[in-house]
């Protein structure tokens, strides 16, 4: 098992093509302070160009995924201070420019699938980080909340734009305007989570191993196409579909997938082909 250097707020190990990324502030329920925000952004950006990685599993150490903003951040806000004043990051050329937005959106920007394993609390900013994942596996008794309204705020870490896409505009408004807590089982029912499992991290790692066993080029192409759906017109989406399939048919990894299937063996894919 090999590691990727990063701040102590986020721990990363890579093995078998799977990056196991863990928010590492369990004594504070993995709450978001300036160091955590910076570590999330820098870790995600580093993984984006890491050739070993085929899948990312994002979780929190200890009993919680992430309980949201550190109380110190709320005190700073009461004095008119913005989070960005405490975080030193290079400017971003992507759609997410603010620090909090980048900490959540960087996971959506990864070219490989990201699976969030959610246990305990995923509140406010913690929930918005989970929304940056492609797939969310939650414990049945997990606690999820668009909590910002309780503190006189609005979701500003991409949640206001991503939540309606997942649960519908009306449900997004109900969750955002009340700040109520949703259990893991209900989260699946309303589309906030993909599925529930008593061991979300174990389930996420098992799913990651399954995905990591597929052609990495096909997996990345599938993510690109599915991320376009509903965000571009049909002509653009259909054209992208044909471009991706044209690049895959007859490629070394596509041939290997077919050959291995007929030979009833595990495929051996070439990352560079």
C-alpha positions in Angstrom: 0.0 0.0 0.0 1.4 3.4 -0.9 0.5 6.8 0.3 0.2 10.3 -1.2 1.6 13.2 0.8 -0.9 15.6 2.1 -1.9 17.7 5.1 -2.7 15.8 8.3 -6.4 16.8 8.0 -6.9 14.3 5.1 -5.2 10.9 4.9 -4.8 9.1 1.6 -3.6 5.6 0.6 -3.7 4.1 -2.9 -3.8 0.4 -3.4 -5.1 -1.6 -6.4 -6.1 1.6 -8.2 -8.3 2.7 -5.3 -7.6 5.9 -3.5 -8.9 5.6 0.1 -9.4 9.3 1.2 -10.3 10.0 4.8 -11.1 13.2 6.5 -8.9 12.9 9.6 -10.1 15.1 12.4 -12.3 12.6 14.3 -12.0 14.3 17.7 -13.8 17.3 16.1 -16.3 15.1 14.1 -14.2 16.0 11.0 -15.5 19.5 11.2 -14.3 21.9 8.5 -11.7 24.4 9.6 -9.3 26.3 7.2 -6.7 23.5 7.3 -9.4 20.9 6.4 -10.6 23.0 3.5 -7.1 23.5 2.2 -6.3 19.8 2.5 -9.5 18.7 0.7 -8.8 21.0 -2.3 -5.1 20.1 -2.6 -5.8 16.4 -2.1 -8.5 16.4 -4.8 -6.3 18.3 -7.2 -3.4 16.0 -6.7 -5.5 12.9 -7.3 -6.8 14.4 -10.5 -3.5 13.9 -12.1 -2.5 10.7 -10.3 -2.2 7.9 -13.0 -2.5 5.1 -10.5 -6.0 6.0 -9.4 -9.0 4.4 -11.0 -11.6 5.0 -8.3 -11.8 7.2 -5.1 -13.5 6.3 -1.9 -14.2 9.4 0.3 -15.0 8.9 4.0 -14.4 10.3 7.5 -12.4 8.7 10.3 -14.3 8.1 13.5 -18.1 8.0 13.9 -18.9 10.8 11.6 -18.4 11.7 7.9 -18.3 15.5 8.5 -20.3 17.5 11.0 -20.0 20.7 9.0 -18.2 24.0 9.8 -16.0 24.2 12.8 -17.5 26.4 15.5 -14.5 28.7 15.2 -15.6 29.5 11.6 -19.1 30.6 12.9 -17.5 32.9 15.4 -15.3 34.4 12.6 -18.4 34.9 10.5 -20.2 36.8 13.3 -17.3 39.2 13.1 -17.7 39.6 9.3 -14.7 37.4 8.4 -14.9 35.2 5.3 -13.3 31.7 5.2 -11.2 32.6 2.1 -9.2 35.1 4.2 -7.7 32.2 6.2 -7.0 29.8 3.3 -4.1 30.2 0.9 -4.7 28.4 -2.4 -3.7 29.1 -6.0 -6.6 30.6 -8.0 -8.9 28.2 -9.8 -9.9 28.3 -13.4 -12.8 26.0 -13.0 -16.5 26.9 -12.2 -15.9 26.7 -8.5 -13.9 29.7 -7.3 -14.6 30.1 -3.6 -12.7 27.9 -1.2 -15.7 26.1 0.1 -17.0 25.4 -3.4 -13.7 24.0 -4.4 -13.5 21.7 -1.4 -16.8 20.1 -2.6 -16.5 20.4 -6.4 -13.0 19.1 -6.7 -14.4 15.6 -6.3 -16.8 16.1 -9.1 -13.9 17.3 -11.3 -11.9 14.1 -10.9 -11.9 12.1 -14.1 -12.5 8.9 -12.1 -15.6 7.8 -10.1 -15.8 9.1 -6.5 -17.8 7.1 -3.9 -18.7 8.7 -0.6 -19.1 6.4 2.4 -21.3 8.3 4.9 -21.7 7.4 8.5 -22.9 9.4 11.4 -23.3 13.1 10.7 -23.0 14.8 7.3 -24.2 18.2 8.1 -24.1 21.5 6.2 -20.7 21.7 4.4 -20.1 18.0 5.2 -23.2 17.1 3.2 -22.1 19.4 0.4 -18.8 17.6 0.2 -20.6 14.3 -0.1 -22.7 15.8 -3.0 -19.4 16.2 -4.9 -19.2 12.4 -5.1 -20.7 10.4 -8.0 -22.2 7.8 -5.6 -23.2 8.1 -2.0 -23.5 5.0 0.2 -24.9 5.8 3.6 -25.5 4.0 6.9 -29.2 3.6 7.6 -28.9 5.7 10.8 -26.7 8.4 9.2 -27.8 12.0 9.8 -27.8 14.3 6.8 -28.9 17.9 6.8 -28.8 21.1 4.7 -28.1 22.8 7.9 -27.1 26.4 6.9 -30.5 28.0 7.5 -30.2 27.1 11.2 -27.2 29.5 11.3 -28.8 32.2 9.2 -26.9 31.1 6.1 -27.5 29.4 2.8 -25.6 26.4 1.2 -22.7 28.0 -0.6 -20.4 25.0 -1.3 -22.2 24.1 -4.6 -25.2 22.6 -2.7 -27.7 25.1 -3.9 -27.0 24.1 -7.5 -26.4 20.3 -7.1 -29.2 19.5 -4.6 -32.2 20.2 -7.0 -30.6 17.9 -9.6 -30.6 15.0 -7.1 -33.9 15.4 -5.2 -35.9 17.8 -7.3 -36.4 21.5 -6.8 -39.3 21.2 -4.4 -37.6 18.7 -2.0 -34.4 20.8 -2.2 -36.3 23.8 -1.1 -38.0 22.0 1.8 -34.7 20.6 3.0 -32.9 23.9 2.6 -35.6 26.1 4.1 -36.1 23.9 7.2 -32.6 22.5 7.9 -34.3 19.3 9.0 -32.3 16.1 9.5 -32.8 13.2 7.1 -31.9 9.7 8.1 -29.9 7.4 5.8 -33.0 5.4 4.8 -35.0 8.5 3.9 -32.0 9.9 2.1 -32.1 6.9 -0.3 -35.8 7.3 -0.8 -35.6 10.9 -1.8 -32.5 10.5 -4.0 -30.0 12.3 -1.7 -28.1 9.0 -1.4 -27.6 6.1 -3.8 -28.1 3.3 -1.4 -27.9 2.3 2.3 -25.6 -0.2 3.9 -24.8 -1.0 7.6 -21.1 -0.8 6.7 -20.9 2.1 4.2 -17.1 2.1 4.0 -16.9 -1.6 3.4 -19.6 -1.4 0.7 -17.9 1.6 -0.9 -14.6 -0.2 -1.1 -16.2 -3.4 -2.5 -17.9 -1.3 -5.2 -14.6 0.5 -5.9 -12.9 -2.8 -6.4 -15.5 -3.8 -8.9 -15.2 -0.6 -10.8 -11.4 -0.7 -10.7 -11.6 -4.1 -12.4 -13.2 -2.5 -15.5 -11.4 -0.8 -18.4 -10.1 2.5 -17.0 -10.7 4.3 -20.3 -14.3 3.1 -20.5 -15.0 4.0 -16.9 -13.6 7.6 -17.4 -15.6 7.9 -20.7 -18.8 6.8 -19.0 -18.4 9.4 -16.2 -17.8 12.1 -18.8 -20.9 11.2 -20.7 -23.2 10.8 -17.7 -22.0 14.1 -16.3 -23.2 15.8 -19.5 -26.7 14.4 -19.3 -29.3 17.1 -18.6 -26.6 19.8 -18.7 -26.2 20.0 -22.5 -28.6 19.8 -25.4 -29.4 16.3 -26.8 -27.4 16.9 -30.0 -24.3 17.7 -28.0 -24.8 14.7 -25.8 -25.4 12.3 -28.6 -22.4 13.6 -30.5 -20.2 13.1 -27.4 -21.6 9.6 -27.0 -20.5 8.7 -30.6 -17.1 10.3 -30.1 -16.4 8.3 -26.9 -17.6 5.0 -28.4 -15.5 5.6 -31.5 -12.4 6.1 -29.4 -13.1 2.9 -27.4 -14.0 0.4 -30.1 -10.9 -1.6 -31.1 -8.7 0.1 -28.6 -6.3 -2.2 -26.7 -8.3 -2.1 -23.5 -11.5 -2.8 -25.3 -10.0 -5.7 -27.0 -8.6 -7.0 -23.7 -12.1 -6.7 -22.1 -13.6 -8.8 -24.8 -10.7 -11.3 -24.9 -10.7 -11.8 -21.1 -14.5 -12.3 -21.2 -14.3 -15.1 -23.7 -11.3 -16.6 -21.9 -13.1 -16.4 -18.6 -10.2 -14.6 -16.8 -9.6 -11.3 -15.1 -8.6 -8.7 -17.7 -5.2 -6.9 -17.5 -5.7 -3.4 -18.6 -3.0 -0.9 -19.8 -3.3 2.5 -18.2 -1.4 4.2 -20.9 -3.2 2.8 -24.0 
